[in-house]
Amino acid sequence: MIHEVDEVLKGLLKSGALAGSGIEVSLDAPTRDWAARRNAPALNAYLYDIREEVSRRERGAVPVADANGQVVKRRLPPRWFRLSYLITAWTKQPQDEHRLLSAVLATLLPRELLPPSELPPGLASLGLSVSMTVAGVQTESRSLAEIWSALGGELKPSLDLVVIVPFPSFPEYDAGPPVTEGAVVRIHSVDGAQDDSPGRGHRPHQIERGRRTR
């Protein structure tokens, strides 16, 4: 699931306002050693935090239907996770880095919701959209200054991108066959003897009114 989000993000960063620019997009940690090896403009999207969105956790089972709309399986609802990326631009001039970050904003701001049709097969199979928030209010317990300190680099302008993505829960199990026959009701007399009649029943789509005994 995470690697699929990585590929989606790389594709987005190479499109929109940055289409045709040839800018390299890296997912490596932007350490001092990594920065020293840069000899061309680049964008870095570093995944620095993974957390479950507990508020979106659901209970129960989710039906899985086939092409005919018949429920054939049941599975647990997906769990939602918050993936936080630190996006930075790397060039020789601060003004060029600011231009790149502006292009990233112009590219990502209109894409706050990615439908299943724009997702890789693994994510698209869930039939759920993926939301993205760029440069929003930071809610993580670690500040950006602490992140840069851990990376061993100097603080520089960056965009915080949060992607909320579903992760499938396992296992799936087969659902029971569809109901084709109704329940049968047998009538007993007051003394406990069973009526010899074959009983009365109802089909799933038609409910009959049962008879009463005196």
Buried (B, 14 or more C-beta within 10 A) or exposed (E): BEEBBBEBBBEBBBEBBBEEEEBBBBBEBBBEEBBEEBEEBBBBBBBBBEEEEEEBEEEEBBEBEEEEEEEBBBBBBBBBBBBBBBBBBBBEEEEEBEBBBEBBBEBBEEBEEBEBEBBBEEBBEBEBBBBBBBBEEEEBEEEBEEBBEEBEBEEBEBBBBBBBBBBBBEEBEEBEEEEEEBEEEEEEEEEEEEEEEEEBBBEEEEEEEEEEEE
